[in-house]
Amino acid sequence: MRKQNGQRPATHFQFTQIFQEFDHNGDGLLSHKEVSVFARRFLRSQEDDDAEIMSIVERIWVNFDSDRNNKLSRYETLKFLNAFFKD
């Protein structure tokens, strides 16, 4: 996303800040609910778009929860974000 806006790619520090912002319980993993908050904020979605948001979150899980523990690790989140924002 930063590259698309003519900016340098995010640093490790910036990624950590973003990750921590959405990791509400501080366990170092993102839950479905935490990712849905991210998706809703990024897409600027309204409350009545729950079905669309949940569909997006489920696709994220199918593609990026590689260890199938029902949470996204920092590495899985980075892979998801790279794919989500790729050129």
C-alpha positions in Angstrom: 0.0 0.0 0.0 2.8 2.4 0.8 4.6 1.5 -2.5 1.4 2.3 -4.4 1.3 5.7 -2.7 5.0 6.4 -3.8 6.3 5.6 -0.3 9.0 3.2 0.8 7.9 -0.2 2.0 6.9 -0.5 5.7 9.7 -1.1 8.1 9.8 -3.9 10.7 8.9 -1.3 13.4 5.9 0.0 11.4 4.6 -3.6 10.8 5.0 -4.2 14.5 2.9 -1.1 15.3 0.2 -2.2 12.9 0.1 -5.7 14.2 -0.1 -4.6 17.9 -2.9 -2.2 17.0 -5.1 -5.1 15.9 -3.8 -7.6 18.4 -6.3 -6.4 21.0 -5.6 -9.1 23.6 -1.8 -8.9 23.2 -1.3 -12.6 22.6 0.9 -12.2 19.6 -1.7 -13.8 17.3 -4.7 -12.4 15.4 -8.1 -14.0 15.8 -11.0 -13.9 13.4 -12.5 -11.0 15.3 -9.2 -9.0 15.3 -8.8 -9.5 11.5 -12.4 -8.6 10.9 -11.8 -5.3 12.7 -8.8 -4.7 10.4 -10.8 -5.6 7.3 -13.7 -3.4 8.3 -11.4 -0.5 9.0 -9.4 -0.9 5.8 -12.5 -1.4 3.6 -14.4 1.4 5.6 -17.2 -1.1 5.8 -20.5 -0.4 7.6 -22.1 -2.7 10.2 -24.6 -4.0 7.7 -21.7 -5.5 5.6 -21.0 -8.3 8.2 -21.6 -11.1 5.6 -19.1 -9.6 3.2 -16.5 -9.0 6.0 -16.8 -12.6 7.3 -16.5 -13.9 3.7 -13.2 -12.0 3.4 -11.9 -13.2 6.8 -12.7 -16.8 5.9 -10.8 -16.5 2.6 -7.9 -15.1 4.6 -8.0 -18.1 6.9 -8.2 -20.6 4.1 -5.2 -19.0 2.4 -2.9 -17.9 5.2 -3.6 -19.9 8.4 -0.9 -22.4 7.4 -0.6 -24.2 10.7 -4.5 -24.4 11.0 -4.5 -23.2 14.6 -7.3 -20.7 13.9 -5.1 -17.7 14.6 -2.7 -15.7 12.4 0.9 -15.4 13.6 3.0 -12.4 12.8 4.5 -14.4 9.9 1.1 -15.5 8.6 -0.1 -11.9 8.9 2.8 -10.5 7.0 2.2 -13.0 4.2 -1.5 -12.0 4.2 -0.7 -8.3 4.1 1.9 -8.7 1.3 -0.6 -10.6 -0.8 -3.4 -8.2 0.1 -1.4 -5.1 -0.9 0.7 -6.5 -3.7 0.9 -4.6 -7.0 
